[in-house]
Amino acid sequence: ADYLDNGNNKMAIQQADKLLKKHKDLHCAKVLKAIGLQRTGKQDEAYALAQEVAALEPTDDNSLQALTILYREMHRPELVTKLYEAAVKKVPNSEEYHSHLFMAYARVGEYKKMQQAGMALYKIVPKNPYYFWSVMSLIMQSISAQDENLSKTMFLPLAERMVEKMVKEDKIEAEAEVELYYMILERLEKYKEALDVVRGKLGEKLTSELQSRENKCMAMYKKLHRWPECNALARRLLLKNSDDWQFYITYFDSVFQLIDESWTPPAEEEHSLEGEVHCSIEQAVSFIEERITEESKSSRPLRGPYLAKLELIRRLRLRGCNDEYKLGDPEELMFQYFKKFGDKPCCFTDLKVFVDLLPPSQYTKFIRQLLEVIPLAAAAENEVALPGDIKALQQHLCVVQLSRLLGIYHAMEKKQKLAVVRELMLRYRHGLEFGKSCLKTELQFSDYYCLLAVHLLLDLWLEGEEAAVWQCLTLLEEGLSHSPSNAQFKLLLIRIYCRLGAFEPVSELYASLDAKHIQHDTIGYLLTRYAGSLGHYAAASQSCNFALRFFHSNQKDTSEYIIQAYKYGAFEKIPEFIAFRNRLNSSLHFAQVRTERMLLDLLLEANISTSLEESIKSMSLSPEEDDIPWKDLRDNRDLTVLFSWDPKDRDISEEHRKLSLEEETLWLRIRSLTLRLVSGLPTLGHTIQPKNSEKTAENGVSSKIDTIRALLRQLEAAVDSGKKFLEQKIQYPVLGPPPTRMAGFFSNGSCQCQTSLFYLVSDIYELDTNGLEDSAEIQERIGNSFKSLVERLTDLFNKCKGDLIEVRDGTLKTHPNLLENLVFFVETISIALWVSSYCDSVLRPFKSNLQKKKKKKKESSVAMPPVFTHFLDYVTELQTLTSNVIDHIKGLEIILTALKLEELSLKDTLLLQEEKKFTKTVQGKVQNSYHHSVQEIGELLKKRLDTIKKLKI
């Protein structure tokens, strides 16, 4: 066991063998040996050995624990349940084995059996937790039941009765048990009863979370629309803590609900269960004013009351009545707020919510007013006034961010914008002085100046200023050198490099972000969208692996969380874990990565290192199966991960999100159908006796071609939907979601090529079933397909021609679309070759039959059917075309190597000396990345060329 713990598996196996020589029947040694085998990749031997022990139904703790570890490593949790079922039968009174059995069921989600195991445990040892394990398993049955009715009429009422029994017998002990009772009542929509539980004696047990009782009461009041109680409770909690924002929201919501219902307090008795109620705007106004007066006496400044006042103004304006309540001018209030909190980084995000209250004509005046109160000092008459300490720097940064948000920078012309960039970078470099003592992991105080300067340059780039994008990269790389753990710099660099078509620097940047766990799903798209499409195949495989590893381990990890939740009685977390698992399983990104990963593997291996058939088999792919949950796809991408200070009309909107999801789903459908069509090729293998239709039906092959034809119809439909979608010509914001590869796929002709290749499969199949004799028409059709395919592929190649990087007026310009077209070309030619090898498998037997006939008849002139010459010409032309592309790529490599970046004149950008070295680095990175892409594409094409040579019949 020690050897296993230290990872020395071979020694562990040897030691286990020694033991087994002396004691032939030592179960535990056998299992430990099996674990060693499993870890050294001998899965089959390990499994056989484990089953040998399991068949003896061991009951000693060591063997059971060891087998559990082994089955977990094999990803076979269902075998653990069988193990403990047998152990419990033999040792019926063991509390330990029963609880292991319960947890084993929990791992595989067998809720019904969990309920029974929980009760069996409670009978042996009447401890409360076991009883409530059983109750929770009923709730889980209700959650997982497909039939809502069943869960409301059977599972939940049964759970409720089980808890009521304990309540009546006064056996409720722990907080978790009250939580569970509340959860059942809430799910049954018995809000009144749930409220009584929380407010009653049982509610006293709810102590572990701050304000747990109050929050639960509030939730129930809202469900019951008891606005007086909502209001009174929120009011009471705000008196305790006037900085708790959620209660301001509830307070305002309830006040306006009560006004709309014209509610009046009862004359004699209490206003409500929770005490005094405010039901008029006057009361609300004076309540907020009182909070502000109170705040001024408190020892530390609180933001809540001031923001609440702005929130009230916002709500009153929406109702069309503000002036009569004299709450003050929003502009003045925001100015006062800035004076009080301007030196806090949160000041900008606080005010951002309320800038709509300012009239656009006042924007410039408002910003001027803020600047006047910041203590800045200029060294000389014409120089920029700089802050003397961090506080002043934070205040000034806040104003700059607000200027960007109010669109003041957007309205400037090019010259002004460049002047602002200069000023911001000057302030950035000056601000670095304040951060000299910062650790490597801390951000510099002035980092946002640099980011804002880059945003301005991005505006210029989008307006057609080519040099601006290089300056963006230069400034970001400089920023990163001073602040090496600034994620915003890295994310923005990733986006810009990808837009320029350079993937190589991105791998390293993404790795340094150190994305954890769920981030592989939320920001993984930044990596997987570009790696493959820019020809970095090795990096693409790796980035898919990162993501897939996370998605696959999620299955295993979630069951562990659920088990911990049972052990510690955190019942309300269990449904959350299940929902989390489901959300990840139906993640859009997960489906995309799975599909792209398989297409990539086929591209790199099928018919190169292994046959197409073996590759497809090893992925257990089949054309009939579709494992993507189309109806439930969840878009878990974080599209706002990059900071943006853009005004609302330029920022990413809900509409953009919807459209992006629609586009991603359409593209995924096209890719997934392509993959399934390719996986159908080997199933059409040569198993047919021509002309004998009864036999073909038995062989099941005729249904295979039907599957292919059905998929082809679906592909046509998906392509049509995609084209319709693109007609809208949607432009996402520059930092919004990246567009898919769909537009390029249609415009460069890959789509037409790939579809006609699959139609060709259908024709060849028909030739195969009808034989050569009377199939002149099919043969001609196939010949024409071959011809038009070569033309289309040549067109596609022509769209790949041109310089990838060119120097124009002293600036670099990259052409990432040419690179993407090249990648599509490689993929399309690969599909063409897989289809050709299917043609080859059909035509070869025909040819050998003809040759046999020729020998029998001893004639020299048995006419060769035309399809053979068509095919030979086609293969020869494919070979020539591929050789031409390989030569073209060699040419590209030479040009890329010869590009002398030093000679680029960067005179007009007024770069400082220190900036020049970063510019050099950046341009070098882009050049190397393109070079690397071209090399990888060239290597792959050479391998494909070798497979073409084998196709001569």
Secondary structure, DSSP 8 states (H G I E B T S, - for coil): -HHHHTT-HHHHHHHHHHHHHH-TT-HHHHHHHHHHHHHTT-HHHHHHHHHHHHHT----HHHHHHHHHHHHHTT-HHHHHHHHHHHHHHSTT-HHHHHHHHHHHHHHT-HHHHHHHHHHHHHHS--HHHHHHHHHHHHHHHHH-S-HHHIIIIIHHHHHHHHHHHHHTT---SHHHHHHHHHHHHHTT-HHHHHHHHHSSGGGG--SSTTHHHHHHHHHHHHTT-HHHHHHHHHHHHHH-TT-HHHHHHHHHHHHHHHHTT----SSS-SSTTS----SHHHHHHHHHHHHHHHHHSSS--SHHHHHHHHHHHHHHHTT--GGG----HHHHHHHHHHHHTTSTHHHHHHHTTGGGS-GGGHHHHHHHHHHTS-EE-SSTTS--EESSHHHHHHHHHHHHHHHHTTTTTTS-HHHHHHHHHHHHHHHHHHGGGGTT--TTS--TTHHHHHHHHHHHHHHHHTT-HHHHHHHHHHHHHHHHHSTT-HHHHHHHHHHHHHHT--HHHHHHHHHHT--TTHHHHTTHHHHTTTGGGT-HHHHHHHHHHHHHHHHHHHHHHHHHHHHHHHTT-TTHHHHHHHHHHHHHTBHHHHHHHHHHHHHHHHHHBTTTB-HHHHHHHTT--TT-----GGG-B----TT-S-----GGGS--HHHHHHHHHHHHHHHHHHHHHHHHHHHGGGG-S---TT-HHHHHHHTHHHHHHHHHHHHHHHHHHHHHHHHHHTT-----TTS----SHHHHHHTSHHHHHHHHHHHHHHHHHHHHH-STT-HHHHHHHHHHHHHHHHHHHHHHHTT-S-SEEEETTEEEE-HHHHHHHHHHHHHHHHHHHHHHHHHHHHHHHHHHHHHHHHHHT-S-----HHHHHHHHHHHHHHHHHHHHHHHHHHHHHHHHH--GGG---GGGT--HHHHHHHHHHHHHHHHHHHHHHHHHHHHHHHHHHHHHTT--
